[in-house]
């Protein structure tokens, strides 16, 4: 035997189903908005960040190694701390950038001719 239809309960079910559908639509729209805002924030962050330059290709490195094979093998100059200190009075540098004593008369060649 068929059940009688209660119009109030059926209208309540339809209204509940419509509310659920509206909530799902709102949730989808909010998710889209949130995703768009996150993407915009990511692009701003990427534009503000400094990036490391790309690594050189091996082909370029091999070409540089072929052109200049002794890079890094040169002798380094001694630092000022490692140089020998002169115990005498005044000291200066000569034309070859080596330290020499200013008080030593043998270091001075002064030729005054008229």
DSSP file (Angstrom, degrees, kcal/mol; ACC not computed):
  #  RESIDUE AA STRUCTURE BP1 BP2  ACC     N-H-->O    O-->H-N    N-H-->O    O-->H-N    TCO  KAPPA ALPHA  PHI   PSI    X-CA   Y-CA   Z-CA
    1    1 A X              0   0    0      0, 0.0     2,-0.0     0, 0.0     0, 0.0   0.000 360.0 360.0 360.0 132.8    0.0    0.0    0.0
    2    2 A X        -     0   0    0      1,-0.1     2,-0.3     0, 0.0     0, 0.0  -0.323 360.0-118.7 -70.7 148.8    1.4    3.4   -0.9
    3    3 A X        -     0   0    0      1,-0.1     2,-0.1    -2,-0.0    -1,-0.1  -0.608  30.4-110.7 -83.6 143.2    2.4    5.9    1.7
    4    4 A X        -     0   0    0     -2,-0.3     2,-0.5     1,-0.1    -1,-0.1  -0.469  31.4-118.3 -72.5 147.9    0.7    9.2    1.8
    5    5 A X        -     0   0    0     -2,-0.1     2,-0.7     4,-0.0     3,-0.1  -0.750  17.3-151.0 -91.0 126.6    2.8   12.2    0.8
    6    6 A X     >  -     0   0    0     -2,-0.5     4,-2.0     1,-0.2     5,-0.2  -0.872   3.5-159.2 -96.4 111.0    3.2   14.8    3.5
    7    7 A X  H  > S+     0   0    0     -2,-0.7     4,-2.3     1,-0.2     5,-0.2   0.845  87.7  54.4 -62.9 -34.2    3.7   18.1    1.7
    8    8 A X  H  > S+     0   0    0      2,-0.2     4,-2.0     1,-0.2    -1,-0.2   0.924 110.3  44.9 -66.5 -44.9    5.4   19.9    4.6
    9    9 A X  H  > S+     0   0    0      2,-0.2     4,-2.1     1,-0.2    -1,-0.2   0.881 113.5  50.6 -69.3 -36.0    8.1   17.2    5.0
   10   10 A X  H  X S+     0   0    0     -4,-2.0     4,-2.3     2,-0.2    -2,-0.2   0.910 110.5  48.8 -67.0 -41.5    8.7   17.1    1.3
   11   11 A X  H  X S+     0   0    0     -4,-2.3     4,-2.4     1,-0.2    -2,-0.2   0.870 110.3  52.4 -64.8 -35.7    9.1   20.9    1.1
   12   12 A X  H  X S+     0   0    0     -4,-2.0     4,-2.3     2,-0.2    -2,-0.2   0.896 109.4  48.8 -64.8 -41.4   11.5   20.7    4.1
   13   13 A X  H  X S+     0   0    0     -4,-2.1     4,-2.4     2,-0.2    -2,-0.2   0.912 112.2  48.4 -65.0 -42.7   13.6   18.1    2.3
   14   14 A X  H  X S+     0   0    0     -4,-2.3     4,-2.4     2,-0.2    -2,-0.2   0.916 112.3  48.7 -64.0 -43.1   13.7   20.2   -0.9
   15   15 A X  H  X S+     0   0    0     -4,-2.4     4,-2.2     2,-0.2    -1,-0.2   0.901 111.6  49.7 -64.0 -40.9   14.6   23.3    1.1
   16   16 A X  H  X S+     0   0    0     -4,-2.3     4,-2.2     2,-0.2    -2,-0.2   0.908 110.7  50.0 -64.0 -41.9   17.4   21.4    2.9
   17   17 A X  H  X S+     0   0    0     -4,-2.4     4,-2.2     1,-0.2    -2,-0.2   0.907 110.5  49.9 -63.8 -41.4   18.7   20.1   -0.4
   18   18 A X  H  X S+     0   0    0     -4,-2.4     4,-2.4     1,-0.2    -2,-0.2   0.894 109.8  50.9 -63.7 -40.0   18.8   23.6   -1.9
   19   19 A X  H  X S+     0   0    0     -4,-2.2     4,-2.3     2,-0.2    -1,-0.2   0.895 109.5  50.4 -64.5 -39.7   20.6   25.0    1.2
   20   20 A X  H  X S+     0   0    0     -4,-2.2     4,-2.2     2,-0.2    -2,-0.2   0.921 110.6  49.5 -63.9 -43.4   23.3   22.2    0.9
   21   21 A X  H  X S+     0   0    0     -4,-2.2     4,-2.3     1,-0.2    -2,-0.2   0.909 110.9  49.5 -62.8 -41.8   23.7   23.1   -2.8
   22   22 A X  H  X S+     0   0    0     -4,-2.4     4,-2.4     2,-0.2    -1,-0.2   0.898 110.3  50.9 -63.7 -40.3   24.1   26.8   -2.0
   23   23 A X  H  X S+     0   0    0     -4,-2.3     4,-2.4     2,-0.2    -1,-0.2   0.898 110.3  49.5 -64.0 -40.0   26.7   26.0    0.7
   24   24 A X  H  X S+     0   0    0     -4,-2.2     4,-2.3     2,-0.2    -2,-0.2   0.908 110.9  49.5 -65.7 -41.5   28.7   23.8   -1.7
   25   25 A X  H  X S+     0   0    0     -4,-2.3     4,-2.4     2,-0.2    -2,-0.2   0.918 112.3  48.0 -62.7 -43.4   28.6   26.6   -4.4
   26   26 A X  H  X S+     0   0    0     -4,-2.4     4,-2.7     1,-0.2    -2,-0.2   0.908 110.7  51.2 -63.6 -41.8   29.8   29.2   -1.8
   27   27 A X  H  X S+     0   0    0     -4,-2.4     4,-2.2     2,-0.2    -1,-0.2   0.902 110.8  48.6 -62.7 -40.4   32.6   26.9   -0.6
   28   28 A X  H  X S+     0   0    0     -4,-2.3     4,-2.1     2,-0.2    -2,-0.2   0.912 112.3  48.5 -65.7 -42.2   33.7   26.4   -4.2
   29   29 A X  H  X S+     0   0    0     -4,-2.4     4,-2.4     1,-0.2    -2,-0.2   0.909 111.7  49.1 -64.8 -41.3   33.7   30.1   -4.9
   30   30 A X  H  X S+     0   0    0     -4,-2.7     4,-2.7     1,-0.2    -1,-0.2   0.887 109.6  52.3 -64.8 -37.8   35.6   30.8   -1.7
   31   31 A X  H  X S+     0   0    0     -4,-2.2     4,-2.4     2,-0.2    -1,-0.2   0.902 109.8  49.1 -64.7 -40.0   38.2   28.1   -2.6
   32   32 A X  H  X S+     0   0    0     -4,-2.1     4,-2.3     2,-0.2    -2,-0.2   0.920 112.5  47.6 -64.3 -43.6   38.7   29.8   -6.0
   33   33 A X  H  X S+     0   0    0     -4,-2.4     4,-2.5     2,-0.2    -2,-0.2   0.915 112.4  49.2 -63.1 -43.0   39.1   33.2   -4.4
   34   34 A X  H  X S+     0   0    0     -4,-2.7     4,-2.4     1,-0.2    -2,-0.2   0.902 111.3  49.6 -63.2 -41.2   41.6   31.8   -1.9
   35   35 A X  H  X S+     0   0    0     -4,-2.4     4,-2.2     2,-0.2    -1,-0.2   0.895 111.1  49.4 -65.8 -39.9   43.5   30.1   -4.7
   36   36 A X  H  X S+     0   0    0     -4,-2.3     4,-2.2     2,-0.2    -2,-0.2   0.905 112.0  48.2 -65.3 -41.8   43.6   33.3   -6.7
   37   37 A X  H  X S+     0   0    0     -4,-2.5     4,-2.4     2,-0.2    -2,-0.2   0.900 111.4  50.0 -65.9 -40.0   44.8   35.3   -3.7
   38   38 A X  H  X S+     0   0    0     -4,-2.4     4,-2.4     2,-0.2    -2,-0.2   0.898 110.3  50.4 -63.7 -40.6   47.5   32.7   -2.9
   39   39 A X  H  X S+     0   0    0     -4,-2.2     4,-2.1     2,-0.2    -1,-0.2   0.901 110.6  49.3 -65.1 -39.7   48.7   32.8   -6.5
   40   40 A X  H  X S+     0   0    0     -4,-2.2     4,-2.0     2,-0.2    -2,-0.2   0.907 111.3  49.4 -65.7 -40.4   48.9   36.6   -6.4
   41   41 A X  H  X S+     0   0    0     -4,-2.4     4,-2.5     1,-0.2    -2,-0.2   0.887 109.6  52.6 -64.2 -38.9   50.9   36.5   -3.1
   42   42 A X  H  X S+     0   0    0     -4,-2.4     4,-2.5     2,-0.2    -2,-0.2   0.908 108.8  48.9 -64.2 -41.8   53.3   33.9   -4.6
   43   43 A X  H  X S+     0   0    0     -4,-2.1     4,-2.1     2,-0.2    -1,-0.2   0.893 111.6  49.5 -66.5 -37.7   54.0   36.1   -7.6
   44   44 A X  H  X S+     0   0    0     -4,-2.0     4,-1.9     2,-0.2    -2,-0.2   0.927 111.7  48.9 -64.7 -43.9   54.6   39.1   -5.4
   45   45 A X  H  X S+     0   0    0     -4,-2.5     4,-1.2     1,-0.2    -2,-0.2   0.897 111.6  49.4 -62.1 -41.0   57.0   37.0   -3.2
   46   46 A X  H  < S+     0   0    0     -4,-2.5    -1,-0.2     1,-0.2    -2,-0.2   0.874 110.8  49.8 -67.2 -36.3   58.8   35.7   -6.3
   47   47 A X  H  < S+     0   0    0     -4,-2.1    -1,-0.2     1,-0.2    -2,-0.2   0.827 112.2  47.7 -71.8 -30.4   59.2   39.2   -7.7
   48   48 A X  H  < S+     0   0    0     -4,-1.9    -1,-0.2    -5,-0.2    -2,-0.2   0.705  96.7  89.1 -81.5 -19.6   60.6   40.6   -4.4
   49   49 A X  S  < S-     0   0    0     -4,-1.2     2,-0.4    -5,-0.2    -4,-0.0  -0.522  76.6-127.5 -83.1 144.2   63.1   37.7   -4.0
   50   50 A X        -     0   0    0     -2,-0.2     2,-0.3     1,-0.0    -2,-0.1  -0.741  26.5-144.8 -88.1 138.8   66.6   37.9   -5.4
   51   51 A X        -     0   0    0     -2,-0.4     2,-0.2     1,-0.0     3,-0.1  -0.776  11.7-117.6-107.2 148.3   67.5   34.9   -7.5
   52   52 A X        -     0   0    0     -2,-0.3     3,-0.1     1,-0.1    -1,-0.0  -0.566  40.9-104.3 -76.1 143.6   70.8   33.2   -7.8
   53   53 A X        -     0   0    0     -2,-0.2    -1,-0.1     1,-0.1     3,-0.1  -0.302  44.4 -90.9 -66.6 155.8   72.3   33.3  -11.3
   54   54 A X        -     0   0    0      1,-0.1    -1,-0.1    -3,-0.1     2,-0.1  -0.328  46.3-102.4 -65.1 146.9   72.1   30.2  -13.4
   55   55 A X        -     0   0    0      1,-0.1    -1,-0.1    -3,-0.1     2,-0.1  -0.408  41.5-104.7 -66.9 146.5   75.0   27.8  -13.2
   56   56 A X        -     0   0    0      1,-0.1    -1,-0.1    -2,-0.1     2,-0.1  -0.409  38.6-107.8 -69.7 149.5   77.4   28.0  -16.1
   57   57 A X     >  -     0   0    0      1,-0.1     4,-1.9    -2,-0.1     3,-0.3  -0.402  22.0-117.5 -74.6 156.4   77.2   25.2  -18.5
   58   58 A X  H  > S+     0   0    0      1,-0.2     4,-2.7     2,-0.2     5,-0.2   0.842 114.0  61.2 -63.6 -32.1   79.9   22.6  -18.6
   59   59 A X  H  > S+     0   0    0      1,-0.2     4,-1.9     2,-0.2    -1,-0.2   0.914 105.7  45.7 -61.4 -42.7   80.7   23.6  -22.1
   60   60 A X  H  > S+     0   0    0     -3,-0.3     4,-2.4     2,-0.2    -1,-0.2   0.914 112.7  50.9 -66.1 -43.0   81.6   27.1  -21.1
   61   61 A X  H  X S+     0   0    0     -4,-1.9     4,-2.4     1,-0.2    -2,-0.2   0.887 109.8  50.0 -62.5 -39.0   83.7   25.8  -18.1
   62   62 A X  H  X S+     0   0    0     -4,-2.7     4,-2.1     2,-0.2    -1,-0.2   0.890 109.6  51.3 -67.3 -37.2   85.6   23.5  -20.4
   63   63 A X  H  X S+     0   0    0     -4,-1.9     4,-2.2    -5,-0.2    -2,-0.2   0.917 111.4  47.1 -65.2 -42.5   86.3   26.4  -22.8
   64   64 A X  H  X S+     0   0    0     -4,-2.4     4,-2.5     1,-0.2    -2,-0.2   0.895 111.2  51.4 -65.5 -39.1   87.6   28.5  -20.0
   65   65 A X  H  < S+     0   0    0     -4,-2.4    -1,-0.2     1,-0.2    -2,-0.2   0.872 110.7  49.4 -64.7 -36.6   89.7   25.7  -18.7
   66   66 A X  H  < S+     0   0    0     -4,-2.1     3,-0.4     1,-0.2    -2,-0.2   0.901 114.5  44.0 -69.1 -40.5   91.2   25.2  -22.2
   67   67 A X  H  < S+     0   0    0     -4,-2.2     2,-0.3     1,-0.3    -2,-0.2   0.870 130.9  20.2 -73.6 -36.6   91.9   28.9  -22.6
   68   68 A X    ><  +     0   0    0     -4,-2.5     3,-1.0    -5,-0.2    -1,-0.3  -0.698  67.2 167.0-135.2  80.3   93.4   29.5  -19.1
   69   69 A X  T 3  S+     0   0    0     -3,-0.4    -1,-0.1    -2,-0.3    -4,-0.1   0.667  71.0  61.0 -74.1 -15.2   94.5   26.2  -17.6
   70   70 A X  T >   +     0   0    0      2,-0.1     3,-1.7     3,-0.0     4,-0.4   0.147  67.2 137.1-101.3  20.8   96.6   27.6  -14.7
   71   71 A X  T <  S+     0   0    0     -3,-1.0    -3,-0.0     1,-0.3    -6,-0.0  -0.489  77.2  14.4 -67.2 132.1   93.8   29.5  -13.0
   72   72 A X  T 3  S+     0   0    0     -2,-0.2    -1,-0.3     3,-0.0    -2,-0.1   0.326 107.3  88.2  87.4  -7.8   94.0   29.0   -9.2
   73   73 A X    <   +     0   0    0     -3,-1.7    -2,-0.2     2,-0.1     2,-0.1   0.447  59.6 111.9-100.6  -1.5   97.6   27.6   -9.5
   74   74 A X  S    S-     0   0    0     -4,-0.4     2,-0.3     1,-0.1    -3,-0.0  -0.378  76.7-104.6 -71.4 150.5   99.3   31.0   -9.2
   75   75 A X        -     0   0    0     -2,-0.1     2,-0.3     1,-0.1    -1,-0.1  -0.546  34.0-128.6 -75.4 138.3  101.3   31.8   -6.1
   76   76 A X        -     0   0    0     -2,-0.3     2,-0.1     1,-0.1     3,-0.1  -0.628  22.0-112.1 -87.3 146.2   99.6   34.1   -3.7
   77   77 A X        -     0   0    0     -2,-0.3     2,-0.1     1,-0.1    -1,-0.1  -0.424  38.1-101.2 -72.9 150.8  101.5   37.2   -2.5
   78   78 A X        -     0   0    0     -2,-0.1    -1,-0.1     1,-0.1     2,-0.1  -0.451  36.8-118.9 -71.3 145.1  102.4   37.3    1.2
   79   79 A X    >>  -     0   0    0     -2,-0.1     4,-0.9     1,-0.1     3,-0.7  -0.320  28.7-102.8 -76.5 167.1  100.1   39.4    3.4
   80   80 A X  T 34 S+     0   0    0      1,-0.2     3,-0.5     2,-0.2    -1,-0.1   0.834 121.5  56.6 -60.9 -33.4  101.5   42.3    5.4
   81   81 A X  T 34 S+     0   0    0      1,-0.2    -1,-0.2     4,-0.0     4,-0.1   0.815 106.8  49.0 -68.6 -30.3  101.5   40.3    8.6
   82   82 A X  T <4 S+     0   0    0     -3,-0.7    -1,-0.2     2,-0.1    -2,-0.2   0.616  90.3 100.6 -87.6 -12.7  103.7   37.6    7.0
   83   83 A X  S  < S-     0   0    0     -4,-0.9     2,-0.3    -3,-0.5    -4,-0.0  -0.327  85.5 -97.8 -71.9 155.5  106.3   40.0    5.6
   84   84 A X        -     0   0    0      1,-0.0     2,-0.4    -2,-0.0    -1,-0.1  -0.549  37.0-137.0 -73.1 133.2  109.6   40.5    7.4
   85   85 A X        -     0   0    0     -2,-0.3     2,-0.5    -4,-0.1    -1,-0.0  -0.744  12.0-128.9 -92.8 140.6  109.5   43.6    9.5
   86   86 A X        -     0   0    0     -2,-0.4    14,-0.0     1,-0.1     5,-0.0  -0.748   7.2-153.4 -88.6 130.6  112.6   45.9    9.5
   87   87 A X        +     0   0    0     -2,-0.5    -1,-0.1     0, 0.0    -2,-0.0   0.606  68.1  91.3 -78.0  -9.6  113.8   46.7   13.0
   88   88 A X  S    S-     0   0    0      2,-0.1    -2,-0.1     1,-0.0     3,-0.1  -0.072  85.6 -92.5 -80.3-177.0  115.3   50.0   11.8
   89   89 A X  S    S+     0   0    0      1,-0.1     2,-0.2    12,-0.0    -3,-0.1   0.914  89.9  14.9 -63.8-106.8  113.7   53.5   11.8
   90   90 A X        -     0   0    0     11,-0.0    12,-2.7     1,-0.0    13,-0.8  -0.485  64.9-178.8 -80.2 140.8  111.9   54.7    8.7
   91   91 A X  E     +A  101   0A   0     10,-0.3     2,-0.2    -2,-0.2    10,-0.2  -0.971   6.0 164.0-136.0 155.4  110.9   52.4    6.0
   92   92 A X  E     -A  100   0A   0      8,-2.8     8,-2.6    -2,-0.3     2,-0.4  -0.787  36.4 -88.8-149.5-168.9  109.2   52.9    2.7
   93   93 A X  E     -A   99   0A   0     -2,-0.2     6,-0.2     6,-0.2     2,-0.1  -0.914  29.9-146.9-116.7 142.0  108.5   51.1   -0.6
   94   94 A X    >   -     0   0    0      4,-2.0     3,-1.9    -2,-0.4     6,-0.0  -0.233  45.0 -79.6 -92.2-170.8  110.7   51.2   -3.7
   95   95 A X  T 3  S+     0   0    0      1,-0.3    -1,-0.0     2,-0.1    -2,-0.0   0.758 130.7  55.1 -64.8 -24.5  109.5   51.1   -7.3
   96   96 A X  T 3  S-     0   0    0      2,-0.1    -1,-0.3     3,-0.0     3,-0.1   0.271 117.1-112.3 -91.6  12.0  109.1   47.3   -7.1
   97   97 A X  S <  S+     0   0    0     -3,-1.9     2,-0.4     1,-0.2    -2,-0.1   0.830  73.5 135.9  61.0  35.2  106.8   47.6   -4.1
   98   98 A X        -     0   0    0      1,-0.0    -4,-2.0     0, 0.0    -1,-0.2  -0.909  60.1-108.3-110.0 141.7  109.3   46.0   -1.8
   99   99 A X  E     +A   93   0A   0     -2,-0.4     2,-0.3    -6,-0.2    -6,-0.2  -0.402  43.2 171.4 -69.7 143.1  110.0   47.5    1.6
  100  100 A X  E     -A   92   0A   0     -8,-2.6    -8,-2.8    -2,-0.1     2,-0.3  -0.983  35.9 -99.6-147.2 156.7  113.3   49.2    2.1
  101  101 A X  E     -A   91   0A   0     -2,-0.3   -10,-0.3   -10,-0.2     6,-0.1  -0.575  17.2-159.6 -79.5 135.4  114.9   51.4    4.8
  102  102 A X  S    S+     0   0    0    -12,-2.7   -11,-0.2    -2,-0.3    -1,-0.1   0.717  90.8  58.7 -83.9 -21.6  114.9   55.1    4.4
  103  103 A X  S    S+     0   0    0    -13,-0.8     2,-0.5     4,-0.0    -1,-0.2   0.664  80.4  98.1 -81.3 -16.7  117.7   55.6    6.9
  104  104 A X    >   -     0   0    0      1,-0.2     3,-1.2    -3,-0.1     4,-0.3  -0.611  63.3-154.8 -76.9 118.4  120.2   53.4    4.9
  105  105 A X  G >  S+     0   0    0     -2,-0.5     3,-1.0     1,-0.3    -1,-0.2   0.735  88.9  66.5 -68.5 -20.1  122.4   55.7    2.8
  106  106 A X  G 3  S+     0   0    0      1,-0.2    -1,-0.3     3,-0.1    -2,-0.0   0.745  93.6  59.9 -71.9 -20.9  123.1   53.0    0.3
  107  107 A X  G <  S+     0   0    0     -3,-1.2     2,-0.6    -6,-0.1    -1,-0.2   0.622  91.6  81.1 -81.0 -12.1  119.5   53.0   -0.8
  108  108 A X    <   +     0   0    0     -3,-1.0     2,-0.5    -4,-0.3    -6,-0.0  -0.843  48.9 177.6-103.8 124.7  119.6   56.6   -1.9
  109  109 A X        +     0   0    0     -2,-0.6     2,-0.7     2,-0.0    -3,-0.1  -0.850  12.8 172.0-120.2  92.7  121.0   57.6   -5.3
  110  110 A X        -     0   0    0     -2,-0.5     2,-0.7     2,-0.0    -2,-0.1  -0.903   9.6-172.4-107.3 115.6  120.5   61.3   -5.5
  111  111 A X        -     0   0    0     -2,-0.7     2,-0.7     2,-0.0    -2,-0.0  -0.919   4.1-179.6-112.6 111.1  122.2   62.9   -8.4
  112  112 A X        +     0   0    0     -2,-0.7     2,-0.4     2,-0.0    -2,-0.0  -0.908  14.7 157.8-113.8 105.8  122.1   66.7   -8.5
  113  113 A X              0   0    0     -2,-0.7    -2,-0.0     1,-0.1     0, 0.0  -0.974 360.0 360.0-128.4 144.3  123.8   68.2  -11.5
  114  114 A X              0   0    0     -2,-0.4    -1,-0.1     0, 0.0    -2,-0.0   0.360 360.0 360.0-116.6 360.0  123.4   71.6  -13.1
